[in-house]
Amino acid sequence: MDGAPKRIVVVGASGAQTVWELGAQDRVVGISSYTSYLDNASAKPTVVDSYGYAKVEDVLARSPDLVLLANIQKDKTAQRLREAGVTVYKFHEASSIDDIEAKTRLTGHLVGNCDEADDTVDLMEDHMDTVREVRERADDTPTMYYPQTGGFTSGPGSFITDVMSLAGAHNIALDGDFTTSYPQPSEEFVVNQDPDWLLATYTASTKSKDAKDLLPQTKVVSHTRAYQNGNVVKVNANHVSQPAPRVVYAIENITRAIHPDAWAAVTGSAVPSGGSLDDSDHDYSVGVTTTTTETPPQSESGATANATVSFARANASVTASIRNASGNVSVDFANASAANASVTNASANASVTNISANATAVTGANVSLANGTRAGNLTLTVSDPTTAVPNGTDPLDVANASASRYFVLNATGVSDANVSEATIRFRVAPDDLPNGTDSANVTLYRHHNGTWNALPTTHLNGSAYAATTSGFSTYAIGAANATTVANESASGNETTSTVTTTASASTATTTTTTTTNASPSASTTSTANASSTSTTSGSSPGFGFGLAALALSLAALALRRR
């Protein structure tokens, strides 16, 4: 092809999801089944028959210059299209996360969106890094069962089994004498296994249902300990049944449900109580979540403008670059700081520091942009916390406080005036605090306009904390006495402590003046908006049925998964 294709036909739900994630949907002129959940996909002409196979005449009627075919499409279809002078690429089967990432990069090359494909894969890996760290910190591997219509389940050789394993769960179907990927276990088998968790899937029409109501209403399911305890993970069927980027949401959601303590320790974000969780709030934007209080801009096709994020690591710092940010932006730094973080745009001698899961680190940041503010290229750069005082900054010098670590968090592409409020999430290794320090006495301080400001700091759990700030600069993680912390937090904003020392030949006098800015902070509402690369978790052949169509036709299910 000469240049990027202008008219694309995608036959295969996973291929369509991938094209959408790369931002090439405006050039799609023909689509297949099981794609209505994608923005504006329902407005695209369908070019498949009732079984999901491409209709050559309908494809040619769209005058495409590129046709992408799922691996289950017939070879003779590709041959006929090529004989008609159309460029065709037929994908191979995807059977792992690595396959999905490779397929995403390949799709980027085919449609001319290579940079977007690289960003998408990098952000997929960032989410998977979070999952791996949580899994490594978890104390156990709970069992899980995926009951499906007709008594089927996903067994050995199915990708949903791999999804469970990646999420830190053990599929009970592996403990039976099953020789097929989709066995029908007996009631006795399920009762004896008595799984710790159940997996349920939803579609657009069933999204609002309680997780329990999405399960087959059978006696064996209702008698499981998981059902009775409400231990049901609810995930989007399209996220687990298509070999495309959004599978990471399903994996991540399972992980945070079954390993809540490890999840909170790694991410600094508590898991809602009640057991039944879902990934319905996720839009594809790995590593970044953006929400907005105003109507998002629309492209010519009517699709919402997407925010995208990419990470780069160099010189003991991690930079998150977010394009088209608005509303509330949440960035997860925790895994970009890990040894297996992707290194992009880094200097030749840059290296990724191996930061253990227990080390003091900045794990994330939330930035609430003022209404009407849209940052075309917002970057957040955070340095690794160290005992060294950053250049150009005086050491922390506040009464009743001592510094444990210093770090710098800077933002470009937006001024402090455009930030309604920001939250910094961090964790502190117990060994980095003075002996006997209570968690309630840990405070984050900001160096601003020549003085150190104590920020309202909240202990989330374990070693995880969060602090609110009105801007970005240099920070110190400190330990203050309980009285100081209570006084500083009461204002709901920053408290400035200025220390002045006057010395004479015989005496030294220290005067401490404390002023509080009590102005109320701005707030924003949260409405799921963008994806890209964020908040919102394909799969390959064998992801698991998850839909009512399972009982009717395995062939139809396979079409959905391609």
C-alpha positions as a printed Julia matrix, in Angstrom:
562×3 Matrix{Float64}:
   0.0     0.0    0.0
   1.08    3.56  -0.68
   0.55    5.31   2.64
  -2.06    4.68   5.29
  -5.32    3.12   4.06
  -8.26    5.49   3.84
 -11.07    2.91   3.68
 -10.78   -0.1    5.98
 -13.08   -3.1    6.39
 -12.59   -5.1    9.6
 -14.1    -8.58   9.75
 -13.62   -9.79  13.3
 -14.64   -8.3   16.64
 -11.15   -8.39  18.12
  -9.67   -6.72  15.07
 -12.31   -4.02  15.3
 -11.61   -3.42  18.99
  -7.91   -3.07  18.21
  -8.52   -0.61  15.36
 -10.73    1.45  17.68
  -8.05    1.52  20.37
  -5.53    2.81  17.83
  -7.86    5.66  16.87
  -8.39    4.55  13.27
 -12.15    3.98  13.54
 -12.99    7.03  11.42
 -11.55    5.2    8.4
 -13.54    2.0    8.98
 -16.23    1.62   6.3
 -17.34   -1.95   7.04
 -17.64   -4.01  10.2
 -18.69   -7.44  11.51
 -20.81   -8.81  14.36
 -20.32   -8.28  18.11
 -18.94   -4.77  17.76
 -21.88   -2.61  18.83
 -20.2    -1.81  22.16
 -17.53    0.21  20.32
 -18.18    3.94  19.91
 -20.26    4.6   16.78
 -19.68    1.06  15.48
 -23.42    0.51  15.11
 -23.43    3.22  12.45
 -20.99    1.26  10.29
 -22.33   -1.07   7.56
 -22.17   -4.78   8.4
 -20.46   -6.96   5.81
 -21.01  -10.45   7.28
 -23.73  -13.08   7.11
 -25.75  -14.44  10.02
 -22.89  -16.81  10.88
 -20.33  -14.03  11.01
 -18.52  -14.91   7.78
 -17.56  -12.14   5.36
 -19.82  -11.6    2.33
 -17.42  -10.82  -0.5
 -19.93   -8.75  -2.49
 -20.75   -6.57   0.51
 -17.07   -6.07   1.29
 -16.29   -5.03  -2.28
 -19.27   -2.66  -2.27
 -17.49   -0.65   0.42
 -14.53    0.01  -1.96
 -11.91   -0.74   0.69
  -8.18   -0.34   0.21
  -7.5    -2.66   3.16
  -9.46   -5.61   4.54
  -8.53   -7.16   7.9
  -9.82  -10.71   8.36
  -9.98  -12.71  11.59
  -8.16  -16.03  11.6
 -11.43  -18.02  11.41
 -12.51  -16.37   8.15
 -12.33  -18.64   5.1
  -9.17  -18.7    3.0
 -11.24  -18.6   -0.16
 -12.73  -15.29   1.0
  -9.26  -13.75   1.21
  -8.4   -15.22  -2.19
 -11.49  -13.8   -3.9
 -10.9   -10.36  -2.42
  -7.28  -10.37  -3.57
  -8.33  -11.45  -7.03
 -10.58   -8.39  -7.06
  -7.55   -6.21  -6.41
  -8.09   -5.59  -2.69
  -5.24   -5.69  -0.16
  -6.11   -8.28   2.5
  -4.45   -9.34   5.72
  -5.69  -12.42   7.52
  -4.57  -12.63  11.14
  -3.14  -15.7   12.81
  -4.67  -17.11  15.96
  -3.86  -15.17  19.15
  -3.45  -17.42  22.18
  -1.62  -15.31  24.74
  -1.1   -11.75  25.98
   2.13  -11.65  23.98
   0.15  -12.63  20.87
  -2.34   -9.83  21.51
   0.43   -7.29  21.91
   2.09   -8.48  18.69
  -1.26   -8.35  16.9
  -1.79   -4.8   18.17
   1.57   -3.62  16.85
   0.93   -5.38  13.54
  -2.46   -3.71  13.23
  -0.78   -0.37  13.86
   1.59   -1.0   10.97
  -1.24   -2.08   8.68
  -3.47    0.95   9.34
  -0.65    3.48   9.65
  -0.99    4.12  13.41
   2.34    2.75  14.62
   2.87    5.25  17.44
  -0.61    4.65  18.8
  -0.01    0.89  18.69
   3.25    1.26  20.61
   1.5     3.43  23.21
  -1.33    0.93  23.56
   1.03   -2.0   24.07
   3.14   -0.05  26.55
   0.05    0.77  28.56
  -1.23   -2.79  28.41
   2.1    -3.85  29.87
   1.79   -1.21  32.56
  -1.53   -2.69  33.71
  -0.08   -6.18  33.58
   2.89   -5.0   35.66
   0.42   -3.91  38.34
  -1.22   -7.33  38.21
   2.12   -9.12  38.49
   3.2    -7.06  41.48
  -0.11   -7.66  43.25
   0.07  -11.37  42.48
   3.6   -11.59  43.89
   2.54   -9.86  47.11
  -0.6   -11.99  47.57
  -0.58  -14.62  50.31
  -2.63  -17.24  48.47
  -4.08  -18.39  45.16
  -7.86  -18.63  45.56
  -9.88  -21.02  43.42
 -12.34  -19.8   40.8
 -15.16  -21.27  38.72
 -16.69  -19.81  35.56
 -20.22  -21.28  35.26
 -21.75  -20.81  31.83
 -25.02  -21.5   30.09
 -25.69  -25.18  29.48
 -23.43  -26.33  32.29
 -20.24  -25.56  30.37
 -17.14  -23.98  31.83
 -13.71  -22.98  30.56
 -11.22  -25.75  31.13
  -7.68  -26.77  30.24
  -6.34  -25.15  27.09
  -8.82  -22.26  27.13
  -7.52  -18.74  27.37
  -9.89  -17.88  30.21
  -7.95  -20.37  32.29
  -4.81  -18.39  31.48
  -6.68  -15.18  32.34
  -7.49  -16.59  35.77
  -3.91  -17.68  36.28
  -2.53  -14.3   35.24
  -4.94  -12.64  37.67
  -3.74  -14.86  40.52
  -6.57  -17.42  40.62
  -6.71  -21.18  40.07
  -9.4   -22.58  37.76
 -11.07  -25.54  39.48
 -11.62  -27.12  36.04
  -7.91  -27.93  36.01
  -8.49  -30.32  38.91
 -10.89  -32.52  36.97
 -10.23  -35.26  34.45
 -11.32  -33.1   31.5
  -9.91  -33.49  28.01
 -11.72  -30.61  26.29
 -11.33  -26.86  26.64
 -15.03  -26.44  27.42
 -16.13  -29.34  29.64
 -19.45  -29.84  31.44
 -18.42  -30.68  35.0
 -20.82  -32.64  37.13
 -22.66  -31.07  40.04
 -20.73  -33.35  42.38
 -17.42  -32.06  41.04
 -18.35  -28.41  41.55
 -19.76  -29.06  45.03
 -16.61  -30.93  46.08
 -14.34  -28.21  44.71
 -16.44  -25.47  46.39
 -14.62  -22.55  44.69
 -13.62  -19.41  46.57
 -14.8   -17.14  43.73
 -17.2   -17.2   40.78
 -16.7   -15.35  37.5
 -19.68  -13.68  35.77
 -19.86  -11.76  32.5
 -22.2    -9.06  31.26
 -23.13   -7.36  27.99
 -24.6    -3.91  27.37
 -28.13   -5.15  28.09
 -27.17   -6.86  31.37
 -24.57   -4.4   32.63
 -26.77   -3.02  35.41
 -27.57   -6.42  36.91
 -26.07   -7.56  40.17
 -23.16   -9.93  39.67
 -25.06  -12.87  41.21
 -27.94  -12.38  38.78
 -25.58  -12.77  35.83
 -24.73  -16.33  36.85
 -26.71  -19.36  35.67
 -29.43  -19.75  38.29
 -28.75  -23.37  39.1
 -28.78  -25.28  42.35
 -25.11  -26.16  42.17
 -24.07  -22.53  41.68
 -26.26  -21.24  44.5
 -24.84  -23.84  46.89
 -21.23  -22.78  46.42
 -19.49  -20.93  49.22
 -18.54  -18.2   46.75
 -22.16  -17.51  45.8
 -23.35  -17.47  49.38
 -20.54  -15.09  50.4
 -21.1   -12.81  47.43
 -17.63  -13.52  46.03
 -18.49  -12.9   42.39
 -16.32  -10.96  39.95
 -18.32   -9.26  37.21
 -16.44   -8.52  33.97
 -17.37   -7.26  30.51
 -17.94  -10.19  28.15
 -16.31   -8.26  25.32
 -13.19   -7.77  27.42
 -12.67  -11.48  27.98
 -14.03  -12.93  24.74
 -12.0   -11.02  22.17
  -8.22  -11.23  21.63
  -7.65   -7.49  21.87
  -6.19   -4.95  24.3
  -9.14   -4.67  26.69
  -8.53   -8.15  28.09
  -6.15   -6.5   30.57
  -9.16   -4.88  32.26
 -10.76   -8.24  32.96
  -7.47   -9.62  34.3
  -6.86   -6.57  36.44
 -10.41   -6.57  37.78
 -10.19  -10.2   38.85
  -6.89   -9.45  40.58
  -8.2    -6.52  42.59
 -11.26   -8.52  43.67
  -9.51  -11.66  44.87
  -6.39   -9.96  46.3
  -7.76   -6.75  47.89
  -5.01   -6.3   50.49
  -2.16   -6.78  48.03
  -3.97   -4.54  45.54
  -4.28   -1.74  48.09
  -0.64   -2.1   49.13
   0.6    -1.87  45.54
  -1.73    0.77  44.14
  -2.62    2.77  47.24
  -6.26    2.36  46.28
  -8.63    0.5   48.56
 -10.94   -2.09  47.01
 -14.66   -1.51  47.67
 -16.09   -3.92  50.21
 -18.87   -6.32  49.39
 -17.11   -8.83  47.16
 -19.08   -8.21  43.97
 -16.98   -6.04  41.68
 -17.16   -5.15  38.02
 -15.08   -3.43  35.36
 -17.97   -1.43  33.93
 -16.26    1.89  34.66
 -13.3     1.03  32.47
 -12.76    2.76  29.19
  -9.61    1.59  27.5
  -6.86    3.86  28.73
  -4.21    1.74  30.32
  -2.38    3.6   33.05
  -4.51    6.73  32.81
  -8.08    7.53  33.7
  -9.7    10.71  32.49
 -13.13   11.93  33.45
 -14.75   15.23  32.69
 -17.49   17.54  33.92
 -18.32   18.88  30.49
 -19.44   17.41  27.21
 -16.39   15.89  25.52
 -15.51   17.04  22.01
 -16.66   14.82  19.19
 -14.78   13.72  16.13
 -16.42   13.73  12.7
 -17.6    10.18  13.27
 -19.13   11.09  16.63
 -16.55    9.16  18.65
 -15.32   10.7   21.88
 -11.88   12.27  21.7
  -9.48    9.98  23.5
  -6.79   10.69  26.04
  -3.64    8.64  25.65
  -0.69    8.05  27.94
   2.82    6.72  27.54
   5.64    6.24  30.02
   9.36    6.94  29.7
  12.06    6.24  32.26
  15.43    8.02  32.35
  17.79    9.53  34.91
  16.05    7.95  37.92
  12.73    9.51  36.94
   9.51    8.35  35.35
   7.57   10.57  32.96
   3.92   10.02  32.04
   2.86   11.86  28.9
  -0.88   12.34  28.51
  -2.37   13.72  25.32
  -5.82   15.34  25.19
  -6.34   15.36  28.95
  -9.33   16.99  30.61
 -11.33   16.7   33.8
  -9.71   14.27  36.25
  -6.52   12.49  35.2
  -5.15    9.6   37.24
  -1.68    8.2   36.54
  -0.21    5.02  38.02
   3.54    5.4   38.49
   4.02    2.3   40.6
   4.77   -0.09  37.79
   6.59    2.39  35.63
   9.1     2.38  38.48
   9.47   -1.4   38.44
  12.35   -3.26  36.88
  10.31   -4.39  33.89
   8.98   -0.94  33.01
   9.21   -0.08  29.35
  11.96    2.4   28.49
  11.03    4.79  25.7
  12.6     8.08  24.61
  15.31    7.5   27.22
  18.94    8.5   26.84
  21.35    5.81  25.78
  22.75    5.37  29.28
  19.37    5.41  31.02
  18.42    2.39  33.04
  15.36    1.18  34.89
  15.97    0.99  38.61
  14.74   -2.17  40.27
  12.37   -0.87  42.95
  11.0    -3.6   45.17
   7.33   -3.76  46.05
   8.14   -2.71  49.63
  10.34    0.28  48.8
   9.38    3.88  49.42
   7.97    5.18  46.14
   5.52    7.56  44.53
   2.81    5.23  43.27
   0.51    7.62  41.44
  -1.01   11.05  41.02
  -4.47   12.44  40.35
  -4.86   15.84  38.72
  -8.24   17.59  38.59
  -8.06   20.14  35.8
 -10.22   23.24  36.03
 -13.44   23.24  34.01
 -12.76   24.12  30.4
  -9.08   23.16  30.61
  -7.85   20.68  28.02
  -4.16   19.83  28.07
  -3.03   18.73  24.65
   0.22   17.33  26.01
   0.35   17.05  29.8
   3.45   15.46  31.3
   4.02   14.4   34.89
   7.6    13.56  35.87
   8.44   12.08  39.27
  11.89   11.3   40.59
  12.71    8.27  42.71
  12.52    9.2   46.42
  15.99    9.49  47.97
  17.57   10.81  51.15
  19.42   13.47  49.15
  17.94   16.97  49.14
  17.14   18.02  45.52
  19.36   20.75  44.07
  18.14   24.25  44.74
  16.0    23.22  47.7
  16.69   23.7   51.41
  16.35   20.65  53.66
  13.02   20.19  55.42
  13.15   22.58  58.37
   9.8    22.44  60.15
   9.26   22.14  63.86
   8.4    18.63  65.08
   9.14   17.05  61.71
  11.99   15.1   60.13
  12.43   14.15  56.48
  12.56   10.52  55.44
  12.81   10.93  51.66
  12.72   13.71  49.07
  11.35   13.63  45.54
  10.4    16.01  42.75
   7.07   15.87  40.91
   6.74   18.35  38.08
   3.98   18.98  35.55
   4.33   20.59  32.14
   1.61   21.5   29.69
  -0.6    22.93  32.42
  -0.06   25.65  35.02
  -0.93   25.48  38.72
  -3.73   27.94  37.98
  -5.4    25.3   35.77
  -5.24   22.63  38.48
  -8.28   22.55  40.76
  -6.69   19.96  43.04
  -4.12   17.21  42.85
  -3.52   14.09  44.91
  -0.17   12.33  45.26
  -0.2     8.65  46.21
   2.92    7.22  47.81
   4.12    4.42  50.02
   6.72    4.51  52.79
   8.83    1.53  53.8
   8.69    1.13  57.61
  12.49    1.0   57.74
  12.61    4.5   56.23
  10.75    6.01  59.2
  12.1     6.74  62.67
  11.53    3.93  65.13
   8.12    4.09  66.74
   6.59    6.35  64.09
   2.83    5.95  63.95
   1.21    5.87  60.51
  -0.97    8.82  61.51
   2.14   10.93  61.92
   3.44   10.55  58.36
   3.06   13.8   56.44
   3.97   14.93  52.94
   5.53   18.4   52.71
   5.79   20.59  49.63
   8.53   23.16  49.03
   6.88   26.19  47.42
   7.92   29.86  47.22
  10.91   29.22  49.44
   9.04   27.54  52.3
   7.98   24.04  53.25
   4.22   23.42  53.29
   2.6    20.56  55.2
  -0.03   18.89  53.01
  -3.21   17.16  54.24
  -2.07   13.53  54.3
  -4.25   10.42  54.63
  -3.09    6.95  55.66
  -4.8     4.59  53.18
  -3.62    1.25  54.49
  -0.39   -0.54  55.31
   2.43    1.58  53.91
   0.18    3.5   51.49
  -0.66    7.21  51.84
  -2.2    10.02  49.83
  -1.82   13.79  50.1
  -3.58   16.68  48.37
  -1.68   19.59  46.85
  -2.48   22.68  44.8
   0.56   22.36  42.53
   3.79   20.54  41.8
   7.4    21.06  42.88
   9.71   19.39  45.44
   8.35   17.22  48.25
   9.56   15.62  51.45
   8.07   12.58  53.11
   8.29   13.37  56.78
   7.26   12.16  60.19
   5.54   14.69  62.44
   4.05   14.35  65.88
   0.33   13.67  66.11
  -0.56   17.2   67.26
   1.21   18.81  64.32
  -0.46   16.52  61.82
  -3.93   17.15  63.26
  -3.48   20.92  63.13
  -2.16   20.86  59.57
  -4.9    18.58  58.25
  -7.76   20.54  59.81
  -7.5    23.33  57.25
  -8.23   21.07  54.29
  -5.45   22.82  52.4
  -1.78   23.64  52.76
  -0.25   24.87  56.02
   2.92   26.94  55.7
   5.5    26.79  58.45
   8.29   29.36  58.3
  11.27   28.89  60.59
  13.51   31.88  61.35
  16.68   31.49  63.39
  18.52   34.45  64.95
  21.9    33.81  66.53
  24.12   35.97  68.75
  27.39   35.29  70.51
  25.62   33.91  73.55
  22.11   32.92  72.53
  20.16   31.42  69.64
  16.48   32.15  69.2
  14.16   30.18  66.91
  10.77   31.58  65.97
   8.2    29.45  64.18
   5.3    31.15  62.39
   2.44   29.04  61.01
  -0.15   30.34  58.57
  -3.03   28.43  57.08
  -4.72   28.86  53.74
  -8.3    27.94  54.54
  -9.82   28.59  51.17
 -11.99   25.71  49.99
 -10.57   23.51  47.28
 -12.35   22.98  44.0
 -14.11   19.75  43.27
 -15.0    17.91  40.12
 -17.59   15.34  39.25
 -16.51   12.08  37.69
 -18.07   10.83  34.49
 -16.26    8.12  32.52
 -14.96    9.74  29.37
 -11.93    8.64  27.6
  -9.96    5.67  26.81
  -6.77    5.12  25.13
  -4.9     3.92  26.22
  -7.7     4.45  30.29
 -10.64    3.75  33.08
 -11.66    1.23  31.55
  -9.44   -4.34  31.26
  -8.94   -9.64  23.88
  -8.46  -12.76  24.2
  -7.81  -15.46  21.84
  -9.68  -18.41  20.66
 -10.85  -20.08  23.82
 -11.34  -17.04  26.03
 -14.45  -18.53  27.53
 -18.03  -18.38  26.39
 -19.58  -15.9   28.8
 -22.6   -15.19  26.6
 -25.99  -16.73  26.05
 -24.97  -17.64  22.52
 -22.8   -20.38  24.0
 -25.66  -22.78  24.43
 -26.82  -22.25  20.86
 -23.65  -22.44  18.84
 -19.95  -22.89  19.51
 -19.34  -21.61  16.02
 -21.1   -18.33  16.76
 -19.08  -18.01  19.94
 -15.86  -18.5   18.02
 -16.85  -15.72  15.63
 -17.36  -13.37  18.54
 -13.88  -14.07  19.77
 -12.1   -13.25  16.55
